[in-house]
Each structure stands twice: as C-alpha cells, then as structure tokens.
C-alpha cells in the first residue's frame, strides 16, 4: 500500500486519448488520461462511464441533450447505455475508473486504446 501521485503519473506521458492504469480498485482499473479535441460518440452497454476532471475543463456531449461542462474538481458519470462523447478545446487531465477489460471505445468503430500500467 502506498500513495499514488497523479501529477507524477501524468508527467510520464504526453499522448492524448491514451489512458494509463495507475491503480487497481476491486475489479476496476483506475486510470489517468489527457485529451484535447473530441472522441467519437459511443456507449457502454454494461457499465457506467466515470470521469473526474483533475485539471482543465471538458464538455460531455450526450446524444439528444445539451452538452454539460465539467470543470476541475468535478466528476461526471454517464449511465450505461447512454450515447456520449467527451471533448475539450484545450488539454484536460482526467481520472477514469472502469471495469478491467472494458474498452474505452465502447461500441464505436474507434480502435480501443491499450491501457499501459505506469
């Protein structure tokens, strides 16, 4: 057992849309990711999608609804089965929690990112 410094972990990579596992929580991966631009619309049929903004600001587009702004220190959970798309005008740093083996691409035709452990 030890504390994990998320800032140090985020400094270990510069890529976007590339989640890195920093810890295990029960049967979940705890990950950090940086992104800018937009991800394709997608959904996860069997799990909610958890986003906690560590730094910056992101928009969460929900199909058929107004976009939601999620700022530093805020979290947003997309219920399973809801079509959504995260995006950011400038780089945002986010903590993600999802079941091990769940592809970040959900049902989209976007290739899932590998989840290296740092």
Secondary structure, DSSP 8 states (H G I E B T S, - for coil): -----HHHHHTT---SS--EEEEEETTEEEEEEEEEEE---B--SSS-EEEEEEESEEEEEETTS--EEEETT-EEEE-TT--EEEEEEEEEEEEEEEETT--TTTTSSS------B-
